[in-house]
Amino acid sequence: MKKVIFPILIVFLSCKSEESPLVIEYRNMAFHDIEADSVKTFGFGLPLPPRDSLELLRNNRKTAIYNKYGLYSKNLGCIVGDKELDAAANEYRKITDVYLEKRNGKGWEEKMHLEVNNIK
């Protein structure tokens, strides 16, 4: 019995599962966004409107800083624990990170975050 189960188990574990259509879609989107120089940074949660004109101004300045580094914010909604979406977003970021480092230079993320944090 063990002689039969072992080969079946090896075949079963060695089979590679197909990639999800969402991962393929995000990979294609990454290559398209690189060509268009409009890489997205994904956010999650319920988007709320600004409370006042000061917060709106801060958001506009933050958006301008992101655009300077070739990033555009995209909210994926209020989704928690969607493994397929997480895998797709990670695949997108893996592809676009190489491009952004080449475009903006080493340490660009720290510079960008410093600029965002210095918004008054």
Z-matrix of the N, CA and C atoms (Angstrom, degrees):
N
C 1 1.443
C 2 1.526 1 110.92
N 3 1.342 2 117.17 1 -42.04
C 4 1.459 3 120.57 2 179.96
C 5 1.528 4 110.88 3 -64.19
N 6 1.331 5 117.44 4 -32.25
C 7 1.460 6 121.45 5 -179.63
C 8 1.529 7 111.47 6 -66.43
N 9 1.308 8 117.61 7 -27.83
C 10 1.460 9 121.71 8 -179.61
C 11 1.528 10 110.82 9 -86.10
N 12 1.294 11 117.61 10 -40.51
C 13 1.464 12 121.59 11 -176.70
C 14 1.526 13 111.47 12 -70.20
N 15 1.319 14 117.27 13 -39.31
C 16 1.459 15 120.35 14 -176.97
C 17 1.534 16 112.74 15 -59.98
N 18 1.349 17 120.24 16 -49.93
C 19 1.474 18 119.23 17 177.96
C 20 1.535 19 113.05 18 -63.01
N 21 1.316 20 116.94 19 -36.26
C 22 1.461 21 120.26 20 178.44
C 23 1.520 22 109.68 21 -65.42
N 24 1.300 23 116.38 22 -41.84
C 25 1.464 24 120.81 23 179.16
C 26 1.532 25 111.12 24 -63.82
N 27 1.316 26 117.62 25 -40.69
C 28 1.465 27 121.68 26 178.63
C 29 1.527 28 110.28 27 -63.44
N 30 1.320 29 117.21 28 -44.51
C 31 1.467 30 120.84 29 179.19
C 32 1.521 31 110.07 30 -64.18
N 33 1.315 32 117.20 31 -43.18
C 34 1.462 33 121.44 32 -178.81
C 35 1.524 34 111.72 33 -63.32
N 36 1.314 35 117.97 34 -43.23
C 37 1.459 36 121.65 35 -177.84
C 38 1.525 37 112.82 36 -75.68
N 39 1.335 38 117.32 37 -24.26
C 40 1.456 39 119.31 38 -178.26
C 41 1.523 40 112.54 39 -86.15
N 42 1.310 41 117.83 40 -10.58
C 43 1.466 42 120.77 41 178.83
C 44 1.522 43 109.11 42 -71.04
N 45 1.318 44 115.10 43 129.09
C 46 1.455 45 119.96 44 178.21
C 47 1.521 46 108.37 45 -87.61
N 48 1.303 47 115.53 46 130.93
C 49 1.455 48 118.99 47 178.98
C 50 1.522 49 109.56 48 -75.43
N 51 1.311 50 115.64 49 151.86
C 52 1.453 51 120.36 50 178.86
C 53 1.519 52 109.72 51 -69.63
N 54 1.326 53 114.71 52 149.23
C 55 1.459 54 118.77 53 176.65
C 56 1.517 55 109.54 54 -72.33
N 57 1.288 56 114.09 55 148.01
C 58 1.454 57 118.97 56 179.88
C 59 1.527 58 109.43 57 -71.09
N 60 1.319 59 117.25 58 147.46
C 61 1.471 60 120.04 59 177.50
C 62 1.536 61 112.32 60 -59.92
N 63 1.334 62 116.79 61 -30.36
C 64 1.456 63 120.20 62 179.51
C 65 1.528 64 111.33 63 -67.65
N 66 1.330 65 117.35 64 -39.26
C 67 1.468 66 121.39 65 177.50
C 68 1.527 67 109.70 66 -64.03
N 69 1.320 68 116.41 67 -42.80
C 70 1.467 69 120.50 68 178.67
C 71 1.524 70 110.24 69 -63.91
N 72 1.330 71 116.63 70 -41.42
C 73 1.467 72 120.92 71 178.58
C 74 1.529 73 110.95 72 -61.69
N 75 1.326 74 117.28 73 -44.56
C 76 1.467 75 120.80 74 -179.03
C 77 1.524 76 111.08 75 -69.51
N 78 1.325 77 117.94 76 -33.15
C 79 1.472 78 120.64 77 176.50
C 80 1.532 79 109.11 78 -64.68
N 81 1.325 80 116.87 79 -46.12
C 82 1.466 81 120.17 80 178.46
C 83 1.527 82 111.08 81 -63.99
N 84 1.331 83 116.33 82 -38.55
C 85 1.457 84 120.79 83 178.23
C 86 1.533 85 110.32 84 -63.65
N 87 1.319 86 117.59 85 -36.96
C 88 1.468 87 121.62 86 179.29
C 89 1.524 88 110.32 87 -62.27
N 90 1.332 89 117.10 88 -46.87
C 91 1.459 90 119.73 89 179.93
C 92 1.528 91 111.41 90 -65.08
N 93 1.314 92 116.89 91 -38.05
C 94 1.465 93 120.61 92 177.45
C 95 1.531 94 110.66 93 -65.32
N 96 1.333 95 116.81 94 -44.22
C 97 1.465 96 121.22 95 -178.99
C 98 1.531 97 111.89 96 -66.15
N 99 1.312 98 117.07 97 -33.23
C 100 1.469 99 120.58 98 176.57
C 101 1.525 100 109.50 99 -65.52
N 102 1.314 101 116.71 100 -44.21
C 103 1.466 102 119.84 101 178.13
C 104 1.527 103 111.40 102 -61.78
N 105 1.332 104 116.52 103 -36.81
C 106 1.465 105 121.47 104 -178.24
C 107 1.530 106 112.51 105 -86.64
N 108 1.333 107 117.61 106 -2.66
C 109 1.470 108 123.40 107 -176.35
C 110 1.533 109 110.86 108 53.21
N 111 1.315 110 115.01 109 46.40
C 112 1.475 111 120.46 110 178.45
C 113 1.527 112 109.68 111 -140.95
N 114 1.315 113 115.43 112 67.89
C 115 1.460 114 122.01 113 -178.45
C 116 1.525 115 109.21 114 -73.80
N 117 1.306 116 115.78 115 138.91
C 118 1.466 117 120.28 116 -178.34
C 119 1.523 118 110.65 117 -96.09
N 120 1.312 119 114.87 118 145.77
C 121 1.449 120 121.33 119 168.71
C 122 1.523 121 105.69 120 -114.18
N 123 1.309 122 115.98 121 126.25
C 124 1.460 123 120.69 122 -171.84
C 125 1.518 124 111.68 123 -91.46
N 126 1.306 125 114.81 124 137.74
C 127 1.451 126 122.25 125 174.99
C 128 1.519 127 109.04 126 -123.11
N 129 1.289 128 115.94 127 161.29
C 130 1.457 129 121.73 128 -179.65
C 131 1.518 130 109.02 129 -129.46
N 132 1.290 131 116.13 130 157.18
C 133 1.454 132 120.46 131 176.79
C 134 1.511 133 111.93 132 113.70
N 135 1.290 134 114.62 133 173.76
C 136 1.448 135 121.87 134 -178.96
C 137 1.524 136 109.50 135 -79.75
N 138 1.346 137 117.44 136 116.94
C 139 1.465 138 118.41 137 178.68
C 140 1.529 139 110.54 138 -74.36
N 141 1.297 140 115.77 139 126.31
C 142 1.461 141 121.18 140 -179.98
C 143 1.516 142 109.56 141 -109.39
N 144 1.316 143 117.69 142 146.03
C 145 1.467 144 119.34 143 176.67
C 146 1.524 145 110.04 144 -69.87
N 147 1.341 146 117.31 145 155.32
C 148 1.473 147 119.83 146 178.10
C 149 1.525 148 110.87 147 -61.77
N 150 1.336 149 115.28 148 144.94
C 151 1.469 150 120.57 149 -178.63
C 152 1.521 151 112.84 150 -75.31
N 153 1.323 152 116.36 151 -33.36
C 154 1.462 153 119.76 152 -178.24
C 155 1.526 154 109.43 153 -150.78
N 156 1.327 155 115.61 154 178.10
C 157 1.461 156 119.98 155 -177.08
C 158 1.531 157 111.98 156 -67.09
N 159 1.339 158 117.84 157 -29.01
C 160 1.465 159 121.29 158 178.50
C 161 1.527 160 110.45 159 -66.35
N 162 1.323 161 116.49 160 -43.79
C 163 1.467 162 120.01 161 177.96
C 164 1.530 163 110.85 162 -66.45
N 165 1.315 164 117.45 163 -36.78
C 166 1.464 165 121.67 164 176.59
C 167 1.531 166 110.00 165 -62.74
N 168 1.327 167 117.14 166 -42.18
C 169 1.458 168 121.79 167 178.16
C 170 1.525 169 110.74 168 -62.73
N 171 1.334 170 117.07 169 -44.28
C 172 1.473 171 120.96 170 177.69
C 173 1.529 172 110.72 171 -60.64
N 174 1.337 173 116.01 172 -44.25
C 175 1.465 174 119.80 173 179.21
C 176 1.526 175 111.17 174 -62.04
N 177 1.327 176 117.12 175 -39.83
C 178 1.465 177 120.76 176 178.57
C 179 1.528 178 111.16 177 -65.90
N 180 1.325 179 117.01 178 -39.80
C 181 1.473 180 120.41 179 177.67
C 182 1.525 181 110.82 180 -66.44
N 183 1.324 182 115.94 181 -40.94
C 184 1.468 183 120.37 182 178.00
C 185 1.526 184 109.82 183 -62.23
N 186 1.304 185 117.00 184 -43.58
C 187 1.466 186 121.60 185 178.47
C 188 1.522 187 110.40 186 -61.90
N 189 1.321 188 117.49 187 -40.71
C 190 1.468 189 121.62 188 179.04
C 191 1.533 190 111.11 189 -63.60
N 192 1.319 191 117.25 190 -39.13
C 193 1.468 192 121.20 191 178.03
C 194 1.522 193 109.75 192 -66.45
N 195 1.329 194 117.24 193 -44.98
C 196 1.463 195 120.60 194 177.37
C 197 1.525 196 110.59 195 -58.11
N 198 1.335 197 116.61 196 -44.42
C 199 1.466 198 120.75 197 -178.82
C 200 1.525 199 111.30 198 -63.72
N 201 1.320 200 116.74 199 -34.99
C 202 1.467 201 121.40 200 177.90
C 203 1.532 202 110.79 201 -58.93
N 204 1.321 203 116.53 202 -35.03
C 205 1.459 204 121.45 203 -179.77
C 206 1.533 205 112.29 204 -94.29
N 207 1.325 206 117.36 205 8.85
C 208 1.457 207 121.12 206 176.34
C 209 1.515 208 114.09 207 82.80
N 210 1.327 209 118.15 208 20.51
C 211 1.460 210 122.27 209 -178.06
C 212 1.523 211 111.06 210 -112.37
N 213 1.301 212 115.06 211 146.43
C 214 1.453 213 122.45 212 176.08
C 215 1.517 214 107.81 213 -134.51
N 216 1.306 215 117.33 214 131.77
C 217 1.471 216 121.93 215 -177.27
C 218 1.515 217 110.66 216 -77.07
N 219 1.322 218 114.90 217 139.70
C 220 1.455 219 121.31 218 174.42
C 221 1.524 220 107.74 219 -138.76
N 222 1.313 221 115.84 220 121.00
C 223 1.457 222 120.80 221 179.13
C 224 1.523 223 108.76 222 -88.14
N 225 1.315 224 116.24 223 126.53
C 226 1.467 225 121.46 224 -179.67
C 227 1.517 226 112.07 225 -90.81
N 228 1.315 227 117.28 226 3.76
C 229 1.458 228 120.31 227 176.83
C 230 1.508 229 112.63 228 95.13
N 231 1.296 230 114.26 229 -171.60
C 232 1.456 231 122.13 230 -176.24
C 233 1.521 232 109.24 231 -93.63
N 234 1.334 233 115.55 232 73.99
C 235 1.455 234 121.58 233 -176.51
C 236 1.523 235 108.37 234 -115.89
N 237 1.322 236 116.34 235 127.62
C 238 1.455 237 120.50 236 -179.03
C 239 1.526 238 109.14 237 -122.54
N 240 1.316 239 115.96 238 126.55
C 241 1.457 240 120.97 239 171.81
C 242 1.516 241 115.83 240 73.99
N 243 1.318 242 119.14 241 24.07
C 244 1.458 243 121.93 242 177.28
C 245 1.524 244 107.74 243 -85.17
N 246 1.321 245 116.92 244 99.74
C 247 1.465 246 121.41 245 -174.64
C 248 1.522 247 112.11 246 -64.08
N 249 1.315 248 117.24 247 -35.13
C 250 1.463 249 120.54 248 -179.90
C 251 1.533 250 110.64 249 -67.00
N 252 1.321 251 116.86 250 -42.78
C 253 1.466 252 120.73 251 178.31
C 254 1.530 253 110.76 252 -67.55
N 255 1.326 254 117.12 253 -39.13
C 256 1.473 255 120.59 254 176.83
C 257 1.524 256 110.99 255 -61.59
N 258 1.336 257 116.42 256 -43.50
C 259 1.466 258 120.41 257 178.92
C 260 1.521 259 111.02 258 -63.91
N 261 1.331 260 116.96 259 -40.08
C 262 1.458 261 121.05 260 179.67
C 263 1.526 262 110.54 261 -66.37
N 264 1.331 263 117.64 262 -44.63
C 265 1.463 264 121.38 263 179.35
C 266 1.533 265 110.69 264 -64.99
N 267 1.324 266 118.04 265 -37.37
C 268 1.464 267 121.13 266 177.41
C 269 1.527 268 111.25 267 -66.16
N 270 1.321 269 116.82 268 -39.41
C 271 1.466 270 121.03 269 177.40
C 272 1.536 271 109.85 270 -63.61
N 273 1.320 272 116.56 271 -43.13
C 274 1.465 273 121.82 272 178.18
C 275 1.530 274 110.13 273 -59.60
N 276 1.324 275 115.56 274 -48.10
C 277 1.466 276 119.82 275 -177.49
C 278 1.531 277 111.73 276 -66.66
N 279 1.323 278 117.14 277 -37.21
C 280 1.458 279 120.96 278 179.17
C 281 1.536 280 110.42 279 -59.67
N 282 1.318 281 116.25 280 -40.64
C 283 1.464 282 120.81 281 -179.33
C 284 1.523 283 110.75 282 -73.72
N 285 1.329 284 116.76 283 -44.00
C 286 1.464 285 120.05 284 -174.00
C 287 1.532 286 113.28 285 -77.89
N 288 1.318 287 118.42 286 -23.89
C 289 1.472 288 120.70 287 179.61
C 290 1.526 289 111.79 288 -60.47
N 291 1.319 290 116.54 289 -39.94
C 292 1.465 291 120.74 290 179.62
C 293 1.531 292 109.79 291 -62.98
N 294 1.322 293 115.91 292 -44.42
C 295 1.465 294 120.72 293 179.11
C 296 1.530 295 111.60 294 -63.54
N 297 1.332 296 116.92 295 -45.62
C 298 1.465 297 120.58 296 -177.28
C 299 1.519 298 111.90 297 -64.72
N 300 1.327 299 117.04 298 -36.40
C 301 1.467 300 119.03 299 177.88
C 302 1.522 301 110.57 300 -67.95
N 303 1.318 302 116.20 301 -37.74
C 304 1.464 303 119.69 302 177.62
C 305 1.540 304 110.14 303 -68.15
N 306 1.321 305 117.00 304 -37.82
C 307 1.464 306 122.34 305 -177.91
C 308 1.523 307 111.75 306 -72.09
N 309 1.349 308 117.06 307 -44.05
C 310 1.462 309 122.24 308 -170.86
C 311 1.522 310 114.68 309 -105.10
N 312 1.321 311 118.08 310 -11.57
C 313 1.459 312 121.46 311 -178.97
C 314 1.525 313 111.76 312 91.25
N 315 1.314 314 114.77 313 167.78
C 316 1.473 315 120.12 314 -179.46
C 317 1.525 316 110.36 315 -67.03
N 318 1.313 317 115.92 316 143.18
C 319 1.450 318 121.17 317 177.64
C 320 1.523 319 113.92 318 75.41
N 321 1.307 320 117.24 319 16.56
C 322 1.465 321 120.33 320 -177.22
C 323 1.523 322 112.56 321 -65.15
N 324 1.327 323 117.23 322 -34.05
C 325 1.471 324 119.76 323 -178.57
C 326 1.527 325 111.38 324 -64.55
N 327 1.328 326 116.85 325 -41.47
C 328 1.453 327 120.24 326 178.90
C 329 1.531 328 110.85 327 -64.01
N 330 1.336 329 115.95 328 -41.74
C 331 1.466 330 120.12 329 178.07
C 332 1.526 331 110.66 330 -61.84
N 333 1.335 332 115.68 331 -43.91
C 334 1.454 333 119.77 332 -179.20
C 335 1.522 334 111.03 333 -64.10
N 336 1.321 335 117.16 334 -45.74
C 337 1.460 336 120.52 335 179.89
C 338 1.528 337 111.43 336 -63.53
N 339 1.321 338 116.91 337 -35.94
C 340 1.463 339 121.15 338 176.73
C 341 1.533 340 110.26 339 -63.68
N 342 1.317 341 116.64 340 -44.02
C 343 1.470 342 120.57 341 177.82
C 344 1.512 343 110.98 342 -62.72
N 345 1.328 344 117.32 343 -42.49
C 346 1.471 345 121.29 344 179.81
C 347 1.519 346 110.24 345 -65.15
N 348 1.312 347 116.97 346 -42.22
C 349 1.476 348 120.51 347 -179.29
C 350 1.525 349 112.55 348 -69.03
N 351 1.337 350 117.67 349 -21.96
C 352 1.469 351 121.14 350 179.80
C 353 1.521 352 113.12 351 -87.05
N 354 1.314 353 117.90 352 3.08
C 355 1.472 354 120.37 353 177.53
C 356 1.518 355 107.73 354 -68.00
N 357 1.304 356 116.09 355 128.78
C 358 1.470 357 120.77 356 -178.56
C 359 1.504 358 110.23 357 -99.96
